[in-house]
Amino acid sequence: MADAVFRDAQRLTDHARSCGADVRLEIYGVDSHDFHLFWSFVPEAARALQDVADYLTEHRSRRP
């Protein structure tokens, strides 16, 4: 992957996981870091936003 911050994202994910955080790194096949702003016409953007909503819903339901 040629993304300039991909390795940093991997390191952050690994570090958070090693500290016990429930973390997930999702990679989408688009060339822009702000692609989610175009959710109405970029299918990957709509899926990314839905993935975030699903993740938050899943974790909120785990709260005591």
Distance bins in CASP14 RR format, pairs under 12 A and 6 or more apart:
PFRMAT RR
TARGET T0000
AUTHOR 0000-0000-0000
RMODE 2
METHOD distances of the structure
MODEL  1
1 7 0 0 0 0 1 0 0 0 0 0 0
1 8 0 0 0 0 0 1 0 0 0 0 0
1 9 0 0 0 0 1 0 0 0 0 0 0
1 10 0 0 0 0 1 0 0 0 0 0 0
1 25 0 0 0 0 0 1 0 0 0 0 0
1 27 1 0 0 1 0 0 0 0 0 0 0
1 28 0 0 0 0 0 1 0 0 0 0 0
1 29 0 0 0 0 1 0 0 0 0 0 0
1 31 0 0 0 0 0 1 0 0 0 0 0
2 29 0 0 0 0 0 1 0 0 0 0 0
2 31 0 0 0 0 1 0 0 0 0 0 0
3 9 0 0 0 0 1 0 0 0 0 0 0
3 10 0 0 0 0 0 1 0 0 0 0 0
3 25 0 0 0 0 0 1 0 0 0 0 0
3 27 0 0 0 0 1 0 0 0 0 0 0
3 28 0 0 0 0 0 1 0 0 0 0 0
3 29 0 0 0 0 0 1 0 0 0 0 0
3 30 0 0 0 0 0 1 0 0 0 0 0
3 31 0 0 0 0 1 0 0 0 0 0 0
3 32 0 0 0 0 0 1 0 0 0 0 0
3 33 0 0 0 0 1 0 0 0 0 0 0
4 31 0 0 0 0 0 1 0 0 0 0 0
4 33 0 0 0 0 1 0 0 0 0 0 0
5 11 0 0 0 0 0 1 0 0 0 0 0
5 12 0 0 0 0 1 0 0 0 0 0 0
5 13 0 0 0 0 0 1 0 0 0 0 0
5 25 0 0 0 0 0 1 0 0 0 0 0
5 27 0 0 0 0 0 1 0 0 0 0 0
5 33 1 0 0 1 0 0 0 0 0 0 0
6 12 0 0 0 0 0 1 0 0 0 0 0
6 13 0 0 0 0 0 1 0 0 0 0 0
6 25 0 0 0 0 1 0 0 0 0 0 0
6 27 1 0 0 1 0 0 0 0 0 0 0
6 28 0 0 0 0 0 1 0 0 0 0 0
6 29 0 0 0 0 0 1 0 0 0 0 0
6 33 0 0 0 0 0 1 0 0 0 0 0
7 13 0 0 0 0 0 1 0 0 0 0 0
7 14 0 0 0 0 0 1 0 0 0 0 0
7 25 0 0 0 0 0 1 0 0 0 0 0
8 14 0 0 0 0 0 1 0 0 0 0 0
8 15 0 0 0 0 0 1 0 0 0 0 0
8 25 0 0 0 0 0 1 0 0 0 0 0
9 15 0 0 0 0 0 1 0 0 0 0 0
9 16 0 0 0 0 0 1 0 0 0 0 0
9 23 0 0 0 0 0 1 0 0 0 0 0
9 24 0 0 0 0 0 1 0 0 0 0 0
9 25 1 0 1 0 0 0 0 0 0 0 0
9 26 0 0 0 0 1 0 0 0 0 0 0
9 27 0 0 0 0 1 0 0 0 0 0 0
9 33 0 0 0 0 0 1 0 0 0 0 0
10 16 0 0 0 0 0 1 0 0 0 0 0
10 17 0 0 0 0 0 1 0 0 0 0 0
10 23 0 0 0 0 0 1 0 0 0 0 0
10 25 1 0 0 1 0 0 0 0 0 0 0
10 27 0 0 0 0 1 0 0 0 0 0 0
11 17 0 0 0 0 0 1 0 0 0 0 0
11 18 0 0 0 0 0 1 0 0 0 0 0
11 23 0 0 0 0 0 1 0 0 0 0 0
11 25 0 0 0 0 0 1 0 0 0 0 0
12 18 0 0 0 0 0 1 0 0 0 0 0
12 19 0 0 0 0 0 1 0 0 0 0 0
12 21 0 0 0 0 0 1 0 0 0 0 0
12 23 0 0 0 0 1 0 0 0 0 0 0
12 24 0 0 0 0 0 1 0 0 0 0 0
12 25 0 0 0 0 1 0 0 0 0 0 0
13 19 0 0 0 0 0 1 0 0 0 0 0
13 20 0 0 0 0 0 1 0 0 0 0 0
13 21 0 0 0 0 1 0 0 0 0 0 0
13 22 0 0 0 0 0 1 0 0 0 0 0
13 23 1 0 1 0 0 0 0 0 0 0 0
13 24 1 0 0 1 0 0 0 0 0 0 0
13 25 1 0 1 0 0 0 0 0 0 0 0
13 26 0 0 0 0 0 1 0 0 0 0 0
13 27 0 0 0 0 0 1 0 0 0 0 0
14 20 0 0 0 0 0 1 0 0 0 0 0
14 21 0 0 0 0 0 1 0 0 0 0 0
14 23 0 0 0 0 1 0 0 0 0 0 0
14 25 0 0 0 0 1 0 0 0 0 0 0
15 21 0 0 0 0 1 0 0 0 0 0 0
15 23 0 0 0 0 1 0 0 0 0 0 0
15 25 0 0 0 0 0 1 0 0 0 0 0
16 22 0 0 0 0 1 0 0 0 0 0 0
16 23 1 0 1 0 0 0 0 0 0 0 0
16 24 0 0 0 0 1 0 0 0 0 0 0
16 25 0 0 0 0 1 0 0 0 0 0 0
17 23 1 0 1 0 0 0 0 0 0 0 0
17 24 0 0 0 0 1 0 0 0 0 0 0
17 25 0 0 0 0 1 0 0 0 0 0 0
21 59 0 0 0 0 0 1 0 0 0 0 0
22 55 0 0 0 0 1 0 0 0 0 0 0
22 56 0 0 0 0 0 1 0 0 0 0 0
22 58 0 0 0 0 1 0 0 0 0 0 0
22 59 1 0 0 1 0 0 0 0 0 0 0
22 62 0 0 0 0 1 0 0 0 0 0 0
23 55 0 0 0 0 1 0 0 0 0 0 0
23 59 0 0 0 0 0 1 0 0 0 0 0
24 48 0 0 0 0 0 1 0 0 0 0 0
24 51 0 0 0 0 1 0 0 0 0 0 0
24 52 0 0 0 0 1 0 0 0 0 0 0
24 54 0 0 0 0 0 1 0 0 0 0 0
24 55 1 0 0 1 0 0 0 0 0 0 0
24 56 0 0 0 0 0 1 0 0 0 0 0
24 58 0 0 0 0 0 1 0 0 0 0 0
24 59 0 0 0 0 0 1 0 0 0 0 0
25 51 0 0 0 0 0 1 0 0 0 0 0
25 55 0 0 0 0 0 1 0 0 0 0 0
26 35 0 0 0 0 0 1 0 0 0 0 0
26 36 0 0 0 0 0 1 0 0 0 0 0
26 44 0 0 0 0 0 1 0 0 0 0 0
26 47 0 0 0 0 1 0 0 0 0 0 0
26 48 1 0 0 1 0 0 0 0 0 0 0
26 49 0 0 0 0 0 1 0 0 0 0 0
26 50 0 0 0 0 0 1 0 0 0 0 0
26 51 1 0 1 0 0 0 0 0 0 0 0
26 52 0 0 0 0 1 0 0 0 0 0 0
26 54 0 0 0 0 0 1 0 0 0 0 0
26 55 0 0 0 0 1 0 0 0 0 0 0
27 33 0 0 0 0 0 1 0 0 0 0 0
27 35 0 0 0 0 0 1 0 0 0 0 0
27 44 0 0 0 0 0 1 0 0 0 0 0
27 48 0 0 0 0 0 1 0 0 0 0 0
27 51 0 0 0 0 0 1 0 0 0 0 0
28 34 0 0 0 0 0 1 0 0 0 0 0
28 35 1 0 0 1 0 0 0 0 0 0 0
28 36 0 0 0 0 1 0 0 0 0 0 0
28 38 0 0 0 0 0 1 0 0 0 0 0
28 39 0 0 0 0 0 1 0 0 0 0 0
28 42 0 0 0 0 1 0 0 0 0 0 0
28 43 0 0 0 0 1 0 0 0 0 0 0
28 44 1 0 1 0 0 0 0 0 0 0 0
28 45 0 0 0 0 1 0 0 0 0 0 0
28 46 0 0 0 0 0 1 0 0 0 0 0
28 47 1 0 0 1 0 0 0 0 0 0 0
28 48 1 0 1 0 0 0 0 0 0 0 0
28 49 0 0 0 0 0 1 0 0 0 0 0
28 50 0 0 0 0 0 1 0 0 0 0 0
28 51 0 0 0 0 1 0 0 0 0 0 0
28 52 0 0 0 0 0 1 0 0 0 0 0
29 35 0 0 0 0 1 0 0 0 0 0 0
29 42 0 0 0 0 0 1 0 0 0 0 0
29 43 0 0 0 0 0 1 0 0 0 0 0
29 44 1 0 0 1 0 0 0 0 0 0 0
29 45 0 0 0 0 0 1 0 0 0 0 0
29 47 0 0 0 0 0 1 0 0 0 0 0
29 48 0 0 0 0 1 0 0 0 0 0 0
30 36 0 0 0 0 1 0 0 0 0 0 0
30 37 0 0 0 0 0 1 0 0 0 0 0
30 38 0 0 0 0 1 0 0 0 0 0 0
30 39 0 0 0 0 0 1 0 0 0 0 0
30 42 1 0 0 1 0 0 0 0 0 0 0
30 43 0 0 0 0 1 0 0 0 0 0 0
30 44 1 0 1 0 0 0 0 0 0 0 0
30 45 1 0 0 1 0 0 0 0 0 0 0
30 46 0 0 0 0 0 1 0 0 0 0 0
30 47 0 0 0 0 0 1 0 0 0 0 0
30 48 0 0 0 0 1 0 0 0 0 0 0
31 38 0 0 0 0 0 1 0 0 0 0 0
31 42 0 0 0 0 0 1 0 0 0 0 0
31 44 0 0 0 0 0 1 0 0 0 0 0
32 38 0 0 0 0 1 0 0 0 0 0 0
32 42 0 0 0 0 1 0 0 0 0 0 0
32 44 0 0 0 0 0 1 0 0 0 0 0
32 45 0 0 0 0 1 0 0 0 0 0 0
32 48 0 0 0 0 0 1 0 0 0 0 0
33 45 0 0 0 0 0 1 0 0 0 0 0
33 48 0 0 0 0 0 1 0 0 0 0 0
34 42 0 0 0 0 0 1 0 0 0 0 0
34 45 0 0 0 0 1 0 0 0 0 0 0
34 48 0 0 0 0 0 1 0 0 0 0 0
35 41 0 0 0 0 0 1 0 0 0 0 0
35 42 1 0 1 0 0 0 0 0 0 0 0
35 43 0 0 0 0 0 1 0 0 0 0 0
35 44 1 0 0 1 0 0 0 0 0 0 0
35 45 1 0 1 0 0 0 0 0 0 0 0
35 46 0 0 0 0 0 1 0 0 0 0 0
35 47 0 0 0 0 0 1 0 0 0 0 0
35 48 1 0 0 1 0 0 0 0 0 0 0
35 49 0 0 0 0 0 1 0 0 0 0 0
36 42 0 0 0 0 1 0 0 0 0 0 0
36 43 0 0 0 0 0 1 0 0 0 0 0
36 44 0 0 0 0 1 0 0 0 0 0 0
36 45 1 0 1 0 0 0 0 0 0 0 0
36 46 0 0 0 0 1 0 0 0 0 0 0
36 47 0 0 0 0 1 0 0 0 0 0 0
36 48 1 0 1 0 0 0 0 0 0 0 0
36 49 1 0 1 0 0 0 0 0 0 0 0
36 50 0 0 0 0 0 1 0 0 0 0 0
36 51 0 0 0 0 0 1 0 0 0 0 0
36 52 0 0 0 0 1 0 0 0 0 0 0
36 53 0 0 0 0 0 1 0 0 0 0 0
37 45 1 0 0 1 0 0 0 0 0 0 0
37 46 0 0 0 0 0 1 0 0 0 0 0
37 48 0 0 0 0 0 1 0 0 0 0 0
37 49 0 0 0 0 1 0 0 0 0 0 0
38 44 0 0 0 0 1 0 0 0 0 0 0
38 45 1 0 1 0 0 0 0 0 0 0 0
38 46 0 0 0 0 1 0 0 0 0 0 0
38 48 0 0 0 0 0 1 0 0 0 0 0
38 49 0 0 0 0 0 1 0 0 0 0 0
39 45 1 0 1 0 0 0 0 0 0 0 0
39 46 1 0 1 0 0 0 0 0 0 0 0
39 47 0 0 0 0 1 0 0 0 0 0 0
39 48 1 0 0 1 0 0 0 0 0 0 0
39 49 1 0 1 0 0 0 0 0 0 0 0
39 50 0 0 0 0 1 0 0 0 0 0 0
39 51 0 0 0 0 0 1 0 0 0 0 0
39 52 0 0 0 0 0 1 0 0 0 0 0
39 53 0 0 0 0 0 1 0 0 0 0 0
40 46 1 0 0 1 0 0 0 0 0 0 0
40 49 0 0 0 0 0 1 0 0 0 0 0
42 48 0 0 0 0 1 0 0 0 0 0 0
42 49 0 0 0 0 0 1 0 0 0 0 0
43 49 0 0 0 0 0 1 0 0 0 0 0
43 50 0 0 0 0 0 1 0 0 0 0 0
44 50 0 0 0 0 0 1 0 0 0 0 0
44 51 0 0 0 0 0 1 0 0 0 0 0
45 51 0 0 0 0 0 1 0 0 0 0 0
45 52 0 0 0 0 0 1 0 0 0 0 0
46 52 0 0 0 0 0 1 0 0 0 0 0
46 53 0 0 0 0 0 1 0 0 0 0 0
47 53 0 0 0 0 0 1 0 0 0 0 0
47 54 0 0 0 0 0 1 0 0 0 0 0
48 54 0 0 0 0 0 1 0 0 0 0 0
48 55 0 0 0 0 0 1 0 0 0 0 0
49 55 0 0 0 0 0 1 0 0 0 0 0
49 56 0 0 0 0 0 1 0 0 0 0 0
50 56 0 0 0 0 0 1 0 0 0 0 0
50 57 0 0 0 0 0 1 0 0 0 0 0
51 57 0 0 0 0 0 1 0 0 0 0 0
51 58 0 0 0 0 0 1 0 0 0 0 0
52 58 0 0 0 0 0 1 0 0 0 0 0
52 59 0 0 0 0 0 1 0 0 0 0 0
53 59 0 0 0 0 0 1 0 0 0 0 0
53 60 0 0 0 0 0 1 0 0 0 0 0
54 60 0 0 0 0 0 1 0 0 0 0 0
54 61 0 0 0 0 0 1 0 0 0 0 0
55 61 0 0 0 0 0 1 0 0 0 0 0
55 62 0 0 0 0 0 1 0 0 0 0 0
56 62 0 0 0 0 0 1 0 0 0 0 0
56 63 0 0 0 0 0 1 0 0 0 0 0
57 63 0 0 0 0 0 1 0 0 0 0 0
END
